[in-house]
Amino acid sequence: MRVLVTGGAGQLAQAIRLIWAEHELVIPDESVLDLSRRESIQRVVVEVRPEVLINCAAFTQVDRCESEADLAQLINATAVGWLAEACEAVDARLVQVSTDYVFDGTGTRPYREDDPTNPVSVYGRTKLEGERQAARCPKHLIARTSWLYDAWGKNFLNTMLNAAAQGRALRVVDDQRGAPTTCRALAGQLKMAVAEAWQGLVHATCQGETTWHGFAQAIFEAKGLNVDLSPCGTADYPTPATRPAYSVLDGGRRKVLGTDRMPPWQEALAQVVTQPDLLKEA
């Protein structure tokens, strides 16, 4: 199967390189597949003629999105509409990766796919519009995920480990709850979903929930590190963009659609620690 992947420099694309290795992967450089240009998208999709296009690209710097809203709209929403058009033209399946930030975080139970959305940041609003644009493609799968990380890339795990290596005392937010999700777990679930021809919207996070502080604790315990770590509140570190206080996603629909491969978040973290280079998964 020929698979075109956008966002090749990102951490999720790296996981797809490894997990989807038996497929014919085409992962163009951003200078070749320029999401800011409609003609670039159309040209590459026509040339590659993929059976599946996985859109891993996004403007994910949440605070920068507040000051660069036009760019966030272009990459996270408008470009997705162009991808949807191009995929429809070659009868390809579009897999769009979305986010827990489409919810406002005022909920008290895990959000289901049919719960009302109400993003409270530019990032969340543009990603929600990206979902609507992706749904224009007759063959589409929209996978909402959260708190993505792995052994590679710029993410919370590596930020914590780098800070610990410097011997710094750390204060980490303990009043935002979500589900840490490894890129390798998401890549494996997406591969299964495409194999089983899932359609529509699905939540794809690791099972369970924690806070950022709880996640940091688990990271240091898994690595056997003794770190000066203490909890703090969101209000102690104001940011330009509002974060949802509760953004746990319900994964029940995965079992309805087919094979649920998402592990508990603690199990996924243990694999990242013990297999940082990622042994190839089935």
LUMZA-287201 format. One record per atom (N, C-alpha, C): residue number from 0; x, y, z; atom name. Coordinates in pm, whole numbers, m for minus. Each point is the difference from the previous one (the first is absolute). Layout:
BEGIN
    i      xx      yy      zz  at
  NUM       X       Y       Z  CA
...
% end
This chain:
BEGIN
    i      xx      yy      zz  at
    0      84    m119       0   N
    0     m84     119       0  CA
    0      89     125       0   C
    1     m31      94     m88   N
    1      77     123      m7  CA
    1     m62     103      95   C
    2      83      53      90   N
    2     m46      90     105  CA
    2      80     129      m6   C
    3     m69     111     m16   N
    3      62     132       0  CA
    3     m15      61     138   C
    4     110      47      58   N
    4      m1      54     136  CA
    4      48     144      m3   C
    5     m77      90      58   N
    5      43     139      15  CA
    5      65      17     138   C
    6      69     113      15   N
    6      63      26     130  CA
    6     114     m94      31   C
    7      81     m30    m100   N
    7     103    m102      12  CA
    7     105      27     105   C
    8      16     126      41   N
    8     101      34     100  CA
    8     m50     m21     143   C
    9    m128     m32      16   N
    9     m58      m9     134  CA
    9      13    m137      64   C
   10     m34      m6     127   N
   10      18    m123      77  CA
   10     m99    m109     m40   C
   11    m121      35     m41   N
   11     m96    m103     m41  CA
   11      42     m62    m133   C
   12      49      82     m93   N
   12      46     m54    m128  CA
   12     115     m98      20   C
   13      85      27      97   N
   13     109     m93      28  CA
   13     m54    m135      46   C
   14    m102       1      83   N
   14     m62    m125      44  CA
   14     m63     m73    m117   C
   15     m64      72     m91   N
   15     m60     m62    m118  CA
   15     108     m64     m87   C
   16     114      67     m14   N
   16     113     m59     m75  CA
   16      33    m139      52   C
   17      m4     m16     130   N
   17      41    m125      63  CA
   17    m114    m102       5   C
   18    m118      43      37   N
   18    m113     m91      19  CA
   18     m60     m44    m134   C
   19       3      87    m100   N
   19     m61     m29    m130  CA
   19     106     m43    m102   C
   20     112     m51      44   N
   20     116     m22     m87  CA
   20     m28     m97    m115   C
   21     m98     m89      16   N
   21     m26     m97    m108  CA
   21     m78      63    m115   C
   22     m49     121      19   N
   22     m73      68    m108  CA
   22      96      90     m79   C
   23     m45      44    m115   N
   23      78      92     m82  CA
   23     m26     142      49   C
   24      91      50      81   N
   24     m18     132      60  CA
   24      65     108     m85   C
   25     m73     108     m20   N
   25      54     118     m67  CA
   25     m15     115      99   C
   26     114      52      46   N
   26       0     105     102  CA
   26      81     118     m52   C
   27     m63      88     m75   N
   27      75     110     m62  CA
   27      49     102     102   C
   28     107      65     m34   N
   28      46     114      78  CA
   28    m103     113     m12   C
   29      m4      87     101   N
   29     m96     109      m1  CA
   29      23      96    m117   C
   30     121       2     m52   N
   30      26      86    m117  CA
   30     m62     m58    m127   C
   31     m29    m129       2   N
   31     m62     m67    m115  CA
   31    m151       1      12   C
   32     m50     m38     117   N
   32    m143       4      28  CA
   32     m26     117      95   C
   33     m30     114     m58   N
   33     m19     125      73  CA
   33    m148      19      29   C
   34     m39     m20     125   N
   34    m142       7      34  CA
   34     m57     140     m10   C
   35      84      99     m13   N
   35     m52     137     m14  CA
   35     m39      32    m144   C
   36      23     m96     m91   N
   36     m29      24    m142  CA
   36     m88    m112     m55   C
   37    m117      37     m44   N
   37     m96     m98     m52  CA
   37      57     m77    m119   C
   38      71      71     m88   N
   38      52     m66    m120  CA
   38     109    m102      36   C
   39      74      25     107   N
   39     103     m94      44  CA
   39     m65    m130      47   C
   40    m107      12      78   N
   40     m72    m117      47  CA
   40     m56     m80    m117   C
   41     m67      69     m92   N
   41     m60     m69    m114  CA
   41     105     m70     m84   C
   42     113      66     m24   N
   42     105     m58     m83  CA
   42      56    m128      63   C
   43      34       6     129   N
   43      60    m116      66  CA
   43     m98    m117       7   C
   44    m124      28      34   N
   44     m98    m108      11  CA
   44     m25     m66    m136   C
   45      m7      78    m105   N
   45     m19     m56    m134  CA
   45     122     m83     m42   C
   46     120      49      33   N
   46     121     m74     m36  CA
   46      12    m131      77   C
   47     m29       3     129   N
   47      16    m119      85  CA
   47    m116     m96     m17   C
   48    m120      54     m15   N
   48    m124     m78      m8  CA
   48      m6    m101     116   C
   49      m2      50     123   N
   49      m3     m90     115  CA
   49    m136     m66      16   C
   50       2    m113      64   N
   50    m126     m61      44  CA
   50     m45      59     132   C
   51      97      43      80   N
   51     m27      62     130  CA
   51      91     122      15   C
   52     m55     108      51   N
   52      79     117      36  CA
   52     m19      25     149   C
   53     109      m1      76   N
   53      m6      27     144  CA
   53      52     140      24   C
   54     m85      87      50   N
   54      40     139      23  CA
   54      51      16     143   C
   55     132     m11      15   N
   55      63      20     130  CA
   55      42     145      21   C
   56     m12      81    m104   N
   56      47     138       8  CA
   56    m102      87      72   C
   57      49      91      81   N
   57     m87      96      68  CA
   57      86     110      60   C
   58     m61     114      22   N
   58      64     107      77  CA
   58     m40     m27     145   C
   59      89     m66      75   N
   59     m35     m51     132  CA
   59      53      85     115   C
   60      68     108     m31   N
   60      51      87     107  CA
   60    m117      84      51   C
   61     m63     m52     104   N
   61    m130      50      44  CA
   61       3     149      34   C
   62     103      45      69   N
   62       5     142      36  CA
   62      29      88    m121   C
   63      86     m45     m91   N
   63      27      78    m121  CA
   63    m124      14     m86   C
   64     m87    m100       5   N
   64    m124       8     m79  CA
   64     m82     123      38   C
   65       7      41     126   N
   65     m77     116      44  CA
   65      45     127     m71   C
   66     129      13     m24   N
   66      53     120     m65  CA
   66      17     m16    m152   C
   67      m9    m123     m48   N
   67      13     m27    m143  CA
   67    m122     m79     m49   C
   68    m116      57      27   N
   68    m125     m70     m28  CA
   68     m19     m28    m148   C
   69      44      91     m87   N
   69     m17     m21    m144  CA
   69      80    m121     m47   C
   70     122     m14      51   N
   70      81    m116     m37  CA
   70     m61    m129      54   C
   71     m50       6     124   N
   71     m65    m118      58  CA
   71    m121     m41     m83   C
   72     m78      98     m44   N
   72    m117     m29     m83  CA
   72      41     m63    m132   C
   73     107      52     m59   N
   73      47     m51    m129  CA
   73      44    m146      10   C
   74      85     m31      97   N
   74      57    m134      10  CA
   74     m97    m100      61   C
   75     m69      40     105   N
   75     m85     m94      74  CA
   75    m139     m19     m59   C
   76     m42      90     m86   N
   76    m137      m7     m52  CA
   76      m5       9    m153   C
   77      41     114     m55   N
   77     m12      19    m145  CA
   77      74    m108     m77   C
   78     123     m29      41   N
   78      79    m103     m70  CA
   78     m64    m137       7   C
   79     m71     m27     109   N
   79     m67    m130      12  CA
   79    m111     m11    m104   C
   80     m68     111     m25   N
   80    m100       0    m107  CA
   80      63     m29    m135   C
   81     117      55     m24   N
   81      71     m28    m126  CA
   81      42    m147      m8   C
   82      45     m54     113   N
   82      35    m142       3  CA
   82    m122     m87     m28   C
   83    m114      38      57   N
   83    m123     m76     m21  CA
   83     m39       0    m148   C
   84       9     116     m64   N
   84     m31      10    m143  CA
   84      94     m89     m82   C
   85     129       8      31   N
   85      98     m77     m76  CA
   85     m19    m150      20   C
   86     m33     m41     123   N
   86     m24    m142      26  CA
   86    m123     m49     m74   C
   87    m105      80       0   N
   87    m122     m40     m71  CA
   87      29     m19    m149   C
   88      85      85     m55   N
   88      29      m6    m143  CA
   88      70    m129     m41   C
   89      77     m61      92   N
   89      72    m124     m33  CA
   89     m57    m119      77   C
   90    m116      18      64   N
   90     m68    m107      74  CA
   90      86     m53     115   C
   91      67      91      69   N
   91      83     m38     114  CA
   91     m76      20     130   C
   92      41     m73     102   N
   92     m55      17     135  CA
   92      84     104      73   C
   93     m66     100      57   N
   93      69     103      77  CA
   93     m10     m33     149   C
   94     115     m10      64   N
   94       5     m20     145  CA
   94      47     131      62   C
   95     m86      66      74   N
   95      29     130      60  CA
   95      20     m18     151   C
   96     115      45      49   N
   96      28      m9     144  CA
   96     m48     129      67   C
   97     m88     m14      98   N
   97     m55     116      69  CA
   97      35      m8     149   C
   98     m70      75      82   N
   98      47      28     135  CA
   98    m112       6     104   C
   99      38     m23     124   N
   99     m91      17     113  CA
   99     m36     148      23   C
  100      77      91     m59   N
  100     m23     143      22  CA
  100    m126      50     m71   C
  101     m74     m87     m68   N
  101    m129      42     m57  CA
  101    m106      11     110   C
  102      31     m48     120   N
  102     m91      11     114  CA
  102      46     110      95   C
  103     m93      53      79   N
  103      36     112      88  CA
  103      57     m42     135   C
  104     m11    m131      31   N
  104      62     m49     123  CA
  104     m84      17     125   C
  105    m128      34     m16   N
  105     m86      15     117  CA
  105     m73    m130      35   C
  106      22    m105     m76   N
  106     m67    m127      25  CA
  106      52     m70     124   C
  107     m74    m101      44   N
  107      38     m78     119  CA
  107      10    m149     m30   C
  108     m25     m38    m125   N
  108      17    m139     m44  CA
  108      67       4    m136   C
  109      61    m111     m41   N
  109      67       0    m131  CA
  109     m93      41    m113   C
  110      50      84     m87   N
  110     m78      51    m112  CA
  110     m19    m108    m106   C
  111    m124     m13     m47   N
  111     m31     m90    m110  CA
  111       1      78    m131   C
  112       4     m74    m110   N
  112       8      63    m131  CA
  112    m120      90     m29   C
  113    m117     m32      56   N
  113    m119      79     m30  CA
  113     m27     109     102   C
  114      91      22      95   N
  114     m16     110      95  CA
  114      23     133     m71   C
  115     m71     105      46   N
  115      18     131     m62  CA
  115     144      51      15   C
  116      52      58    m106   N
  116     134      59       4  CA
  116     m12     147      37   C
  117     106      52      60   N
  117       2     141      37  CA
  117     144      43      28   C
  118      82       8    m104   N
  118     141      32      22  CA
  118      19     139      60   C
  119     101      13      85   N
  119      23     126      71  CA
  119     132      65     m41   C
  120      59     m47    m110   N
  120     124      57     m50  CA
  120      m3       5    m152   C
  121      85      80     m57   N
  121      11       6    m147  CA
  121      40    m137     m53   C
  122      94     m65      67   N
  122      42    m134     m43  CA
  122    m121     m94      m5   C
  123     m77      m5     107   N
  123    m116     m89       4  CA
  123    m103      34    m106   C
  124     m24     130     m20   N
  124     m99      41    m100  CA
  124      44     m37    m140   C
  125     128      19     m31   N
  125      47     m31    m135  CA
  125       5    m151     m23   C
  126      33     m76     102   N
  126       1    m145     m16  CA
  126    m142     m54     m16   C
  127     m97      61      67   N
  127    m138     m42     m19  CA
  127     m46      30    m142   C
  128      37     115     m52   N
  128     m33      31    m139  CA
  128      69     m98     m94   C
  129     122     m44      37   N
  129      69    m102     m78  CA
  129     m78    m130      m5   C
  130     m63     m36     110   N
  130     m85    m120       0  CA
  130    m113      15    m100   C
  131     m64     116       1   N
  131    m112      23     m93  CA
  131      46      m5    m145   C
  132     118      53     m26   N
  132      54      m4    m135  CA
  132      34    m142     m42   C
  133      59     m77      92   N
  133      36    m139     m31  CA
  133    m123     m83     m33   C
  134    m111      29      67   N
  134    m123     m77     m19  CA
  134     m60      20    m139   C
  135      50      99     m74   N
  135     m46      20    m138  CA
  135      49    m110     m92   C
  136     107     m70      38   N
  136      51    m109     m81  CA
  136     m89    m123      20   C
  137     m50     m61    m106   N
  137     m91    m115      17  CA
  137      60    m112      83   C
  138     129     m25     m15   N
  138      68    m100      82  CA
  138      86      75     102   C
  139     m44       5     123   N
  139      76      74      99  CA
  139      m6     m67     137   C
  140     108      17      74   N
  140       5     m41     140  CA
  140      63     115      77   C
  141     m71      49     100   N
  141      49     108      85  CA
  141      29     m60     137   C
  142     125       5      41   N
  142      41     m62     127  CA
  142      44     109      97   C
  143     m80      21     103   N
  143      40      95     104  CA
  143      93     m70     100   C
  144     108      66      33   N
  144      94     m57      95  CA
  144      40     107     101   C
  145      93     m32      89   N
  145      39      97     103  CA
  145     139     m28      55   C
  146      66     104      45   N
  146     125      m7      75  CA
  146     101     m93     m67   C
  147      20      18    m131   N
  147      87     m90     m76  CA
  147     147      15      41   C
  148      68    m111       6   N
  148     143      m1      31  CA
  148      59    m132     m45   C
  149     132      m8      m1   N
  149      72    m126     m16  CA
  149     145      23      37   C
  150      85     m98     m25   N
  150     140      12      38  CA
  150      72     104     m84   C
  151     m56      35    m115   N
  151      62      98     m90  CA
  151     m88     124      m6   C
  152      57     107     m52   N
  152     m78     120     m25  CA
  152      m8      94     119   C
  153     m64     113     m24   N
  153     m20     101     102  CA
  153    m134     m26      68   C
  154       3     m39     125   N
  154    m122     m36      71  CA
  154      21       8     151   C
  155    m104     m27      76   N
  155       4      14     145  CA
  155     102     m94      63   C
  156       4    m125     m45   N
  156      94     m96      57  CA
  156     143      49     m13   C
  157      40      42    m117   N
  157     138      43     m20  CA
  157      29     133      69   C
  158    m102      86       9   N
  158      18     124      76  CA
  158      27     m30     147   C
  159     m75     m94      57   N
  159      20     m37     141  CA
  159     136     m65      21   C
  160      39     m88     m89   N
  160     129     m69      16  CA
  160     116      98     m16   C
  161     m11      93     m92   N
  161     106     100     m17  CA
  161      11      90     123   C
  162    m115      39      56   N
  162       2      84     120  CA
  162      59     m76     118   C
  163     m35    m127      13   N
  163      53     m81     110  CA
  163     152     m16     m13   C
  164      48     m15    m124   N
  164     144     m16     m22  CA
  164      78     123      42   C
  165     m67     115       1   N
  165      64     124      42  CA
  165      m9      22     151   C
  166     m65     m96      69   N
  166     m11       9     145  CA
  166     m96     106      49   C
  167     m93      40     m84   N
  167     m92     107      38  CA
  167    m114     m52      87   C
  168     m45      83      94   N
  168    m123     m27      73  CA
  168    m117      32     m94   C
  169     m98     m88      m6   N
  169    m107      13     m97  CA
  169    m135      17      68   C
  170     m78      92     m51   N
  170    m140      17      40  CA
  170     m85     m25    m123   C
  171     m92     m95      10   N
  171     m79     m43    m116  CA
  171    m148       7      34   C
  172     m77      45     m97   N
  172    m144      21      18  CA
  172     m71    m129      40   C
  173     m83      11     102   N
  173     m71    m116      53  CA
  173    m151      15      m6   C
  174     m49      99     m75   N
  174    m146      19      m9  CA
  174     m49      m4    m145   C
  175      77     m62     m88   N
  175     m46     m32    m135  CA
  175       9    m151     m16   C
  176    m111     m61     m42   N
  176      m5    m146     m12  CA
  176     m18     m42    m146   C
  177      77    m103     m40   N
  177     m10     m51    m135  CA
  177      61    m139      m8   C
  178      23     m46    m121   N
  178      54    m135     m22  CA
  178     128       9     m82   C
  179     117     m17      64   N
  179     124      m4     m77  CA
  179      m6    m114    m103   C
  180      39      29    m122   N
  180     m13     m96    m110  CA
  180     129      m6     m79   C
  181      54    m120     m18   N
  181     124     m13     m76  CA
  181     m29       3    m149   C
  182      94      56     m74   N
  182     m14       4    m146  CA
  182      m5    m141     m57   C
  183      77     m92      59   N
  183       1    m137     m52  CA
  183    m135     m68      21   C
  184     m66      27     112   N
  184    m132     m58      22  CA
  184    m102      55     m99   C
  185       4     132     m22   N
  185     m92      61     m95  CA
  185      27     m50    m141   C
  186     128     m10     m39   N
  186      33     m49    m134  CA
  186     m51    m142     m21   C
  187      12     m84     104   N
  187     m51    m137     m11  CA
  187    m151      m5     m11   C
  188     m68      87      76   N
  188    m145       3      m8  CA
  188     m47      51    m135   C
  189      66      99     m54   N
  189     m37      52    m132  CA
  189      20    m107    m107   C
  190     107     m76      11   N
  190      23    m106     m98  CA
  190    m112    m104       5   C
  191     m41     m37     121   N
  191    m110     m95      14  CA
  191    m129      60     m52   C
  192     m24     127      30   N
  192    m123      66     m44  CA
  192     m10       5    m151   C
  193     110      30     m67   N
  193      m1       3    m146  CA
  193     m21    m140     m56   C
  194      66    m100      59   N
  194     m17    m138     m45  CA
  194    m146     m45      11   C
  195     m68      50     102   N
  195    m140     m37      23  CA
  195     m98     101     m59   C
  196      53      97     m74   N
  196     m82      99     m73  CA
  196     m93      78      92   C
  197      52      44     114   N
  197     m81      85      87  CA
  197     m35     130     m72   C
  198    m116      53      32   N
  198     m49     121     m62  CA
  198     m55      92     108   C
  199      21     131     m18   N
  199     m60      96      91  CA
  199      96      47     107   C
  200     m55      24     118   N
  200      73      60     111  CA
  200      23    m101     111   C
  201     123      m4      53   N
  201      31     m93     109  CA
  201      99      66      94   C
  202     m11     m33     128   N
  202      96      45      99  CA
  202     110    m105      13   C
  203     125      44      m9   N
  203     112     m94      m1  CA
  203     109      48      95   C
  204     m21     m25     128   N
  204      99      29     102  CA
  204      28    m127      78   C
  205     111       0      72   N
  205      25    m112      91  CA
  205    m107       0     109   C
  206     m21    m113      62   N
  206    m104     m15     100  CA
  206      43      61     133   C
  207     m99      46      76   N
  207      27      56     131  CA
  207      19     151      m6   C
  208      36      57     113   N
  208      19     145       8  CA
  208      94      35     114   C
  209      58     117      m9   N
  209      86      51     105  CA
  209      12     151     m18   C
  210      79      65      84   N
  210      33     141     m17  CA
  210     141      10     m56   C
  211      38     121     m40   N
  211     138      19     m45  CA
  211      99     m34     111   C
  212     m35      36     123   N
  212      87     m32     114  CA
  212       7    m151      19   C
  213    m115     m68      m9   N
  213      m1    m145      13  CA
  213      79     m67    m111   C
  214      m7      55    m119   N
  214      76     m52    m113  CA
  214     150      16      26   C
  215      38     118      47   N
  215     141      24      31  CA
  215      51     m97     106   C
  216     m79     m20     104   N
  216      37     m96     105  CA
  216      25    m138     m59   C
  217     m92     m43     m87   N
  217      11    m133     m60  CA
  217     124     m10     m88   C
  218      32     107     m71   N
  218     120       0     m85  CA
  218     125     m20      85   C
  219      11      76     108   N
  219     120      m9      83  CA
  219       9    m134      73   C
  220    m113     m53      41   N
  220       0    m132      63  CA
  220      44    m107     m99   C
  221     m51       9    m122   N
  221      35    m100    m102  CA
  221     148       6     m35   C
  222      58     118       6   N
  222     142      18     m31  CA
  222      90     m18     122   C
  223     m61     m19     117   N
  223      78     m16     122  CA
  223      71     127      43   C
  224     m63     115     m23   N
  224      61     129      30  CA
  224     m59      61     127   C
  225      82      58      81   N
  225     m44      71     119  CA
  225       3     149     m30   C
  226    m117      58     m20   N
  226     m10     139     m45  CA
  226     m81      81     101   C
  227      42     123      20   N
  227     m74      92      87  CA
  227    m121      50     m77   C
  228    m113     m67      17   N
  228    m121      27     m78  CA
  228    m115      37      93   C
  229     m67     109     m28   N
  229    m115      42      80  CA
  229    m113      45     m91   C
  230    m126     m12      48   N
  230    m115      40     m82  CA
  230     m25     150       8   C
  231     m66      52    m102   N
  231     m45     139       1  CA
  231    m130       8     m77   C
  232     m62     116      m1   N
  232    m124      20     m72  CA
  232      21      72    m132   C
  233     m96     m12     m90   N
  233       6      69    m128  CA
  233      17     150      19   C
  234     m66      53     103   N
  234       6     145      25  CA
  234     141      47      35   C
  235      85     m91      46   N
  235     137      37      36  CA
  235      86      28    m122   C
  236     m41     m51    m115   N
  236      76      18    m124  CA
  236     m94      43    m112   C
  237     m47     125       3   N
  237     m93      46    m105  CA
  237      65      m4    m138   C
  238     m80     m40     m98   N
  238      47     m11    m138  CA
  238     m96      74     m92   C
  239      45      40    m119   N
  239     m89      70     m93  CA
  239    m124     m80     m36   C
  240      15    m132     m14   N
  240    m114     m85     m39  CA
  240     m56     m73     123   C
  241    m131      m8       6   N
  241     m66     m75     106  CA
  241       6    m149     m31   C
  242      38     m79     100   N
  242       1    m146     m14  CA
  242    m124     m58      66   C
  243     m58    m106     m59   N
  243    m113     m66      66  CA
  243      45     m67     129   C
  244     m75      20     107   N
  244      36     m59     129  CA
  244     m22    m151       1   C
  245     m98     m46     m78   N
  245     m31    m143      m6  CA
  245     m23     m35    m146   C
  246      88     m82     m55   N
  246     m14     m34    m143  CA
  246      21    m148     m25   C
  247     m48     m82      94   N
  247       7    m145     m18  CA
  247    m102     m40    m107   C
  248      42     m85     m93   N
  248     m87     m43    m109  CA
  248     m45    m144      21   C
  249    m128     m24     m17   N
  249     m57    m134      12  CA
  249      38     m82    m124   C
  250      47    m123      23   N
  250      45     m84    m112  CA
  250     m94    m112     m37   C
  251    m123       6      48   N
  251     m93    m110     m23  CA
  251     m33     m27    m146   C
  252       1     104     m82   N
  252     m39     m21    m140  CA
  252     101     m85     m76   C
  253     124      m2      47   N
  253     100     m83     m68  CA
  253     m43    m147      m1   C
  254     m56     m45     110   N
  254     m44    m140       8  CA
  254    m120     m26     m90   C
  255     m81     103     m23   N
  255    m115     m13     m90  CA
  255      48     m10    m145   C
  256     101      81     m34   N
  256      48       4    m138  CA
  256      85    m121     m36   C
  257      71     m56      98   N
  257      87    m112     m33  CA
  257      97     m33     113   C
  258     128      m7     m32   N
  258     102     m44      94  CA
  258      58     118      75   C
  259     m12      m2     132   N
  259      55     105      86  CA
  259     141     m39      42   C
  260      99      77     m46   N
  260     139     m31      30  CA
  260      63      96     100   C
  261     m77      93      54   N
  261      57     101      87  CA
  261      20     m56     141   C
  262     124      m3      51   N
  262      29     m56     131  CA
  262     m24     102     111   C
  263       1     m44     126   N
  263       1      95     111  CA
  263     123      92     m12   C
  264     m15     123      43   N
  264     110      95     m20  CA
  264     126     m41      77   C
  265     m18     m65     114   N
  265     117     m44      77  CA
  265      78    m107     m75   C
  266     m72     m91     m65   N
  266      63    m106     m78  CA
  266      73      58    m120   C
  267     m61      99     m63   N
  267      63      64    m115  CA
  267     127      73      41   C
  268      m3      66     114   N
  268     119      69      50  CA
  268     112    m100      28   C
  269     m35    m112      60   N
  269     101    m101      31  CA
  269      69     m49    m128   C
  270     m76     m13    m108   N
  270      60     m45    m126  CA
  270      97     103     m55   C
  271     m37     127      10   N
  271      89     106     m48  CA
  271     132      m2      78   C
  272      m9     m23     131   N
  272     120      m1      84  CA
  272      87    m122     m29   C
  273     m63    m116     m19   N
  273      78    m124     m19  CA
  273      40     m23    m146   C
  274     m77      58     m94   N
  274      30     m16    m143  CA
  274       0     136     m68   C
  275      93      87      36   N
  275      m2     136     m55  CA
  275      18       5    m152   C
  276      66     m99     m56   N
  276      22      m1    m145  CA
  276    m115     m63     m77   C
  277     m98     m55      72   N
  277    m122     m58     m56  CA
  277      27    m120     m88   C
  278      m6    m118      62   N
  278       3    m123     m79  CA
  278    m125      m5     m85   C
  279      14     m47    m120   N
  279    m112      m1     m94  CA
  279    m115     m82      54   C
  280    m120      61       0   N
  280    m120     m67      47  CA
  280     m76     m60    m118   C
  281     m79    m101      33   N
  281     m83     m61    m105  CA
  281    m115      93     m36   C
% end
